């Protein structure tokens, strides 16, 4: 289980999980002070000499958890791609066999849209 990034302590080694100007994804660094009350941000000095005064906690991963974080991201991307391809191959479920919408809310929305188009057309 991943460490709560809101509790990174000063001196913790971290890796950035997104591209930042001068610090591409995967750049390692060291946490300075935490900044902010409700949205925790950190001062980070990266090993390549670049430093930032305000990096969101969501963009930092503890260095010892970096490999697991990448594996989880790749798995999530693979799952999303699989569900997207399955949805593309599956028949549309928004309408039943006779072409009518399966959801009453959708039917009402379609009727309102049709009425608005007719009013606009004249």
CNS distance restraints for C-alpha pairs under 8 A (distance, minus, plus):
assign (resid   2 and name CA) (resid  65 and name CA) 6.90 0.50 0.50
assign (resid   2 and name CA) (resid  69 and name CA) 7.97 0.50 0.50
assign (resid   3 and name CA) (resid   7 and name CA) 7.98 0.50 0.50
assign (resid   3 and name CA) (resid  62 and name CA) 7.48 0.50 0.50
assign (resid   4 and name CA) (resid   8 and name CA) 7.60 0.50 0.50
assign (resid   5 and name CA) (resid  57 and name CA) 5.65 0.50 0.50
assign (resid   5 and name CA) (resid  58 and name CA) 7.04 0.50 0.50
assign (resid   5 and name CA) (resid  60 and name CA) 7.13 0.50 0.50
assign (resid   5 and name CA) (resid  61 and name CA) 7.02 0.50 0.50
assign (resid   5 and name CA) (resid  62 and name CA) 7.73 0.50 0.50
assign (resid   6 and name CA) (resid  40 and name CA) 6.14 0.50 0.50
assign (resid   6 and name CA) (resid  57 and name CA) 6.19 0.50 0.50
assign (resid   8 and name CA) (resid  12 and name CA) 6.39 0.50 0.50
assign (resid   8 and name CA) (resid  31 and name CA) 7.50 0.50 0.50
assign (resid   8 and name CA) (resid  34 and name CA) 7.98 0.50 0.50
assign (resid   9 and name CA) (resid  31 and name CA) 7.10 0.50 0.50
assign (resid   9 and name CA) (resid  32 and name CA) 7.95 0.50 0.50
assign (resid   9 and name CA) (resid  33 and name CA) 7.80 0.50 0.50
assign (resid   9 and name CA) (resid  34 and name CA) 7.87 0.50 0.50
assign (resid  10 and name CA) (resid  30 and name CA) 7.87 0.50 0.50
assign (resid  10 and name CA) (resid  31 and name CA) 5.31 0.50 0.50
assign (resid  10 and name CA) (resid  32 and name CA) 4.96 0.50 0.50
assign (resid  10 and name CA) (resid  33 and name CA) 5.72 0.50 0.50
assign (resid  10 and name CA) (resid  34 and name CA) 7.57 0.50 0.50
assign (resid  11 and name CA) (resid  30 and name CA) 5.57 0.50 0.50
assign (resid  11 and name CA) (resid  31 and name CA) 5.11 0.50 0.50
assign (resid  11 and name CA) (resid  32 and name CA) 6.12 0.50 0.50
assign (resid  12 and name CA) (resid  30 and name CA) 5.64 0.50 0.50
assign (resid  12 and name CA) (resid  31 and name CA) 5.35 0.50 0.50
assign (resid  12 and name CA) (resid  62 and name CA) 7.31 0.50 0.50
assign (resid  13 and name CA) (resid  28 and name CA) 7.06 0.50 0.50
assign (resid  13 and name CA) (resid  29 and name CA) 5.74 0.50 0.50
assign (resid  13 and name CA) (resid  30 and name CA) 4.60 0.50 0.50
assign (resid  13 and name CA) (resid  31 and name CA) 6.47 0.50 0.50
assign (resid  13 and name CA) (resid  62 and name CA) 6.14 0.50 0.50
assign (resid  13 and name CA) (resid  63 and name CA) 5.50 0.50 0.50
assign (resid  14 and name CA) (resid  28 and name CA) 5.65 0.50 0.50
assign (resid  14 and name CA) (resid  29 and name CA) 5.35 0.50 0.50
assign (resid  14 and name CA) (resid  30 and name CA) 5.89 0.50 0.50
assign (resid  14 and name CA) (resid  31 and name CA) 6.92 0.50 0.50
assign (resid  14 and name CA) (resid  60 and name CA) 6.17 0.50 0.50
assign (resid  14 and name CA) (resid  61 and name CA) 5.45 0.50 0.50
assign (resid  14 and name CA) (resid  62 and name CA) 4.36 0.50 0.50
assign (resid  14 and name CA) (resid  63 and name CA) 4.50 0.50 0.50
assign (resid  15 and name CA) (resid  25 and name CA) 7.73 0.50 0.50
assign (resid  15 and name CA) (resid  26 and name CA) 5.56 0.50 0.50
assign (resid  15 and name CA) (resid  27 and name CA) 5.45 0.50 0.50
assign (resid  15 and name CA) (resid  28 and name CA) 4.34 0.50 0.50
assign (resid  15 and name CA) (resid  29 and name CA) 6.17 0.50 0.50
assign (resid  15 and name CA) (resid  60 and name CA) 5.74 0.50 0.50
assign (resid  15 and name CA) (resid  61 and name CA) 5.28 0.50 0.50
assign (resid  15 and name CA) (resid  62 and name CA) 6.21 0.50 0.50
assign (resid  15 and name CA) (resid  63 and name CA) 5.40 0.50 0.50
assign (resid  15 and name CA) (resid  66 and name CA) 6.80 0.50 0.50
assign (resid  16 and name CA) (resid  23 and name CA) 7.83 0.50 0.50
assign (resid  16 and name CA) (resid  24 and name CA) 7.63 0.50 0.50
assign (resid  16 and name CA) (resid  25 and name CA) 5.54 0.50 0.50
assign (resid  16 and name CA) (resid  26 and name CA) 5.52 0.50 0.50
assign (resid  16 and name CA) (resid  27 and name CA) 5.72 0.50 0.50
assign (resid  16 and name CA) (resid  28 and name CA) 6.68 0.50 0.50
assign (resid  16 and name CA) (resid  29 and name CA) 7.98 0.50 0.50
assign (resid  16 and name CA) (resid  59 and name CA) 5.65 0.50 0.50
assign (resid  16 and name CA) (resid  60 and name CA) 4.72 0.50 0.50
assign (resid  16 and name CA) (resid  61 and name CA) 6.31 0.50 0.50
assign (resid  17 and name CA) (resid  25 and name CA) 5.14 0.50 0.50
assign (resid  17 and name CA) (resid  26 and name CA) 6.07 0.50 0.50
assign (resid  17 and name CA) (resid  59 and name CA) 5.34 0.50 0.50
assign (resid  17 and name CA) (resid  60 and name CA) 5.94 0.50 0.50
assign (resid  17 and name CA) (resid  61 and name CA) 6.73 0.50 0.50
assign (resid  18 and name CA) (resid  24 and name CA) 6.81 0.50 0.50
assign (resid  18 and name CA) (resid  25 and name CA) 4.58 0.50 0.50
assign (resid  18 and name CA) (resid  26 and name CA) 7.57 0.50 0.50
assign (resid  18 and name CA) (resid  59 and name CA) 6.29 0.50 0.50
assign (resid  19 and name CA) (resid  23 and name CA) 6.26 0.50 0.50
assign (resid  19 and name CA) (resid  24 and name CA) 4.30 0.50 0.50
assign (resid  19 and name CA) (resid  25 and name CA) 4.57 0.50 0.50
assign (resid  20 and name CA) (resid  24 and name CA) 5.64 0.50 0.50
assign (resid  20 and name CA) (resid  25 and name CA) 7.25 0.50 0.50
assign (resid  22 and name CA) (resid  50 and name CA) 6.36 0.50 0.50
assign (resid  23 and name CA) (resid  27 and name CA) 5.84 0.50 0.50
assign (resid  23 and name CA) (resid  46 and name CA) 7.35 0.50 0.50
assign (resid  23 and name CA) (resid  48 and name CA) 7.67 0.50 0.50
assign (resid  23 and name CA) (resid  50 and name CA) 6.82 0.50 0.50
assign (resid  27 and name CA) (resid  46 and name CA) 6.77 0.50 0.50
assign (resid  27 and name CA) (resid  47 and name CA) 7.37 0.50 0.50
assign (resid  27 and name CA) (resid  48 and name CA) 7.86 0.50 0.50
assign (resid  28 and name CA) (resid  46 and name CA) 5.76 0.50 0.50
assign (resid  28 and name CA) (resid  47 and name CA) 5.99 0.50 0.50
assign (resid  28 and name CA) (resid  63 and name CA) 7.15 0.50 0.50
assign (resid  29 and name CA) (resid  44 and name CA) 6.33 0.50 0.50
assign (resid  29 and name CA) (resid  45 and name CA) 5.41 0.50 0.50
assign (resid  29 and name CA) (resid  46 and name CA) 3.77 0.50 0.50
assign (resid  29 and name CA) (resid  47 and name CA) 5.27 0.50 0.50
assign (resid  30 and name CA) (resid  44 and name CA) 5.60 0.50 0.50
assign (resid  30 and name CA) (resid  45 and name CA) 5.44 0.50 0.50
assign (resid  30 and name CA) (resid  46 and name CA) 6.29 0.50 0.50
assign (resid  30 and name CA) (resid  47 and name CA) 7.84 0.50 0.50
assign (resid  31 and name CA) (resid  42 and name CA) 6.49 0.50 0.50
assign (resid  31 and name CA) (resid  43 and name CA) 5.94 0.50 0.50
assign (resid  31 and name CA) (resid  44 and name CA) 4.63 0.50 0.50
assign (resid  31 and name CA) (resid  45 and name CA) 6.68 0.50 0.50
assign (resid  32 and name CA) (resid  42 and name CA) 6.54 0.50 0.50
assign (resid  32 and name CA) (resid  43 and name CA) 4.86 0.50 0.50
assign (resid  32 and name CA) (resid  44 and name CA) 5.56 0.50 0.50
assign (resid  32 and name CA) (resid  45 and name CA) 7.30 0.50 0.50
assign (resid  33 and name CA) (resid  42 and name CA) 5.92 0.50 0.50
assign (resid  33 and name CA) (resid  43 and name CA) 5.58 0.50 0.50
assign (resid  34 and name CA) (resid  40 and name CA) 6.69 0.50 0.50
assign (resid  34 and name CA) (resid  41 and name CA) 5.75 0.50 0.50
assign (resid  34 and name CA) (resid  42 and name CA) 4.41 0.50 0.50
assign (resid  34 and name CA) (resid  43 and name CA) 6.39 0.50 0.50
assign (resid  35 and name CA) (resid  40 and name CA) 5.97 0.50 0.50
assign (resid  35 and name CA) (resid  41 and name CA) 5.04 0.50 0.50
assign (resid  35 and name CA) (resid  42 and name CA) 5.60 0.50 0.50
assign (resid  35 and name CA) (resid  43 and name CA) 7.39 0.50 0.50
assign (resid  35 and name CA) (resid  54 and name CA) 7.24 0.50 0.50
assign (resid  36 and name CA) (resid  40 and name CA) 5.00 0.50 0.50
assign (resid  36 and name CA) (resid  41 and name CA) 6.06 0.50 0.50
assign (resid  39 and name CA) (resid  56 and name CA) 7.61 0.50 0.50
assign (resid  40 and name CA) (resid  56 and name CA) 6.41 0.50 0.50
assign (resid  40 and name CA) (resid  57 and name CA) 5.91 0.50 0.50
assign (resid  41 and name CA) (resid  54 and name CA) 5.45 0.50 0.50
assign (resid  41 and name CA) (resid  55 and name CA) 5.12 0.50 0.50
assign (resid  41 and name CA) (resid  56 and name CA) 4.39 0.50 0.50
assign (resid  41 and name CA) (resid  57 and name CA) 5.35 0.50 0.50
assign (resid  42 and name CA) (resid  53 and name CA) 6.72 0.50 0.50
assign (resid  42 and name CA) (resid  54 and name CA) 5.28 0.50 0.50
assign (resid  42 and name CA) (resid  55 and name CA) 5.13 0.50 0.50
assign (resid  42 and name CA) (resid  56 and name CA) 6.50 0.50 0.50
assign (resid  42 and name CA) (resid  57 and name CA) 6.76 0.50 0.50
assign (resid  43 and name CA) (resid  51 and name CA) 7.48 0.50 0.50
assign (resid  43 and name CA) (resid  52 and name CA) 5.66 0.50 0.50
assign (resid  43 and name CA) (resid  53 and name CA) 4.31 0.50 0.50
assign (resid  43 and name CA) (resid  54 and name CA) 5.30 0.50 0.50
assign (resid  43 and name CA) (resid  55 and name CA) 6.39 0.50 0.50
assign (resid  44 and name CA) (resid  51 and name CA) 5.60 0.50 0.50
assign (resid  44 and name CA) (resid  52 and name CA) 5.40 0.50 0.50
assign (resid  44 and name CA) (resid  53 and name CA) 6.55 0.50 0.50
assign (resid  44 and name CA) (resid  54 and name CA) 7.59 0.50 0.50
assign (resid  44 and name CA) (resid  55 and name CA) 7.07 0.50 0.50
assign (resid  45 and name CA) (resid  49 and name CA) 6.88 0.50 0.50
assign (resid  45 and name CA) (resid  50 and name CA) 6.13 0.50 0.50
assign (resid  45 and name CA) (resid  51 and name CA) 4.17 0.50 0.50
assign (resid  45 and name CA) (resid  52 and name CA) 6.50 0.50 0.50
assign (resid  46 and name CA) (resid  50 and name CA) 5.37 0.50 0.50
assign (resid  46 and name CA) (resid  51 and name CA) 5.73 0.50 0.50
assign (resid  55 and name CA) (resid  59 and name CA) 6.88 0.50 0.50
assign (resid  55 and name CA) (resid  60 and name CA) 7.74 0.50 0.50
assign (resid  56 and name CA) (resid  60 and name CA) 7.18 0.50 0.50
assign (resid  61 and name CA) (resid  65 and name CA) 6.59 0.50 0.50
assign (resid  61 and name CA) (resid  66 and name CA) 6.12 0.50 0.50
assign (resid  61 and name CA) (resid  69 and name CA) 7.58 0.50 0.50
assign (resid  62 and name CA) (resid  66 and name CA) 6.40 0.50 0.50
assign (resid  65 and name CA) (resid  69 and name CA) 6.13 0.50 0.50
assign (resid  66 and name CA) (resid  70 and name CA) 6.25 0.50 0.50
assign (resid  67 and name CA) (resid  71 and name CA) 6.28 0.50 0.50
assign (resid  68 and name CA) (resid  72 and name CA) 6.12 0.50 0.50
assign (resid  69 and name CA) (resid  73 and name CA) 6.20 0.50 0.50
assign (resid  70 and name CA) (resid  74 and name CA) 6.16 0.50 0.50
assign (resid  71 and name CA) (resid  75 and name CA) 6.15 0.50 0.50
assign (resid  72 and name CA) (resid  76 and name CA) 6.12 0.50 0.50
assign (resid  73 and name CA) (resid  77 and name CA) 6.17 0.50 0.50
assign (resid  74 and name CA) (resid  78 and name CA) 6.14 0.50 0.50
assign (resid  75 and name CA) (resid  79 and name CA) 6.09 0.50 0.50
assign (resid  76 and name CA) (resid  80 and name CA) 6.11 0.50 0.50
assign (resid  77 and name CA) (resid  81 and name CA) 6.14 0.50 0.50
assign (resid  78 and name CA) (resid  82 and name CA) 6.11 0.50 0.50
assign (resid  79 and name CA) (resid  83 and name CA) 6.15 0.50 0.50
assign (resid  80 and name CA) (resid  84 and name CA) 6.04 0.50 0.50
assign (resid  81 and name CA) (resid  85 and name CA) 6.16 0.50 0.50
assign (resid  82 and name CA) (resid  86 and name CA) 6.10 0.50 0.50
assign (resid  83 and name CA) (resid  87 and name CA) 6.02 0.50 0.50
assign (resid  84 and name CA) (resid  88 and name CA) 6.19 0.50 0.50
assign (resid  85 and name CA) (resid  89 and name CA) 6.23 0.50 0.50
assign (resid  86 and name CA) (resid  90 and name CA) 6.05 0.50 0.50
assign (resid  87 and name CA) (resid  91 and name CA) 7.96 0.50 0.50
assign (resid  93 and name CA) (resid 102 and name CA) 7.52 0.50 0.50
assign (resid  94 and name CA) (resid 101 and name CA) 5.66 0.50 0.50
assign (resid  94 and name CA) (resid 102 and name CA) 5.55 0.50 0.50
assign (resid  94 and name CA) (resid 103 and name CA) 7.23 0.50 0.50
assign (resid  95 and name CA) (resid  99 and name CA) 5.26 0.50 0.50
assign (resid  95 and name CA) (resid 100 and name CA) 5.22 0.50 0.50
assign (resid  95 and name CA) (resid 101 and name CA) 4.20 0.50 0.50
assign (resid  95 and name CA) (resid 102 and name CA) 4.96 0.50 0.50
assign (resid  96 and name CA) (resid 100 and name CA) 5.74 0.50 0.50
assign (resid  96 and name CA) (resid 101 and name CA) 6.32 0.50 0.50
assign (resid  96 and name CA) (resid 102 and name CA) 5.65 0.50 0.50
assign (resid 100 and name CA) (resid 107 and name CA) 7.69 0.50 0.50
assign (resid 101 and name CA) (resid 106 and name CA) 6.40 0.50 0.50
assign (resid 101 and name CA) (resid 107 and name CA) 5.60 0.50 0.50
assign (resid 102 and name CA) (resid 106 and name CA) 7.68 0.50 0.50
assign (resid 102 and name CA) (resid 107 and name CA) 7.79 0.50 0.50
assign (resid 103 and name CA) (resid 107 and name CA) 6.38 0.50 0.50
assign (resid 104 and name CA) (resid 108 and name CA) 6.26 0.50 0.50
assign (resid 105 and name CA) (resid 109 and name CA) 6.19 0.50 0.50
assign (resid 106 and name CA) (resid 110 and name CA) 6.08 0.50 0.50
assign (resid 107 and name CA) (resid 111 and name CA) 6.15 0.50 0.50
assign (resid 108 and name CA) (resid 112 and name CA) 6.18 0.50 0.50
assign (resid 109 and name CA) (resid 113 and name CA) 6.16 0.50 0.50
assign (resid 110 and name CA) (resid 114 and name CA) 6.10 0.50 0.50
assign (resid 111 and name CA) (resid 115 and name CA) 6.15 0.50 0.50
assign (resid 112 and name CA) (resid 116 and name CA) 6.13 0.50 0.50
assign (resid 113 and name CA) (resid 117 and name CA) 6.20 0.50 0.50
assign (resid 114 and name CA) (resid 118 and name CA) 6.24 0.50 0.50
assign (resid 115 and name CA) (resid 119 and name CA) 6.19 0.50 0.50
assign (resid 116 and name CA) (resid 120 and name CA) 6.11 0.50 0.50
assign (resid 117 and name CA) (resid 121 and name CA) 6.06 0.50 0.50
assign (resid 118 and name CA) (resid 122 and name CA) 6.42 0.50 0.50
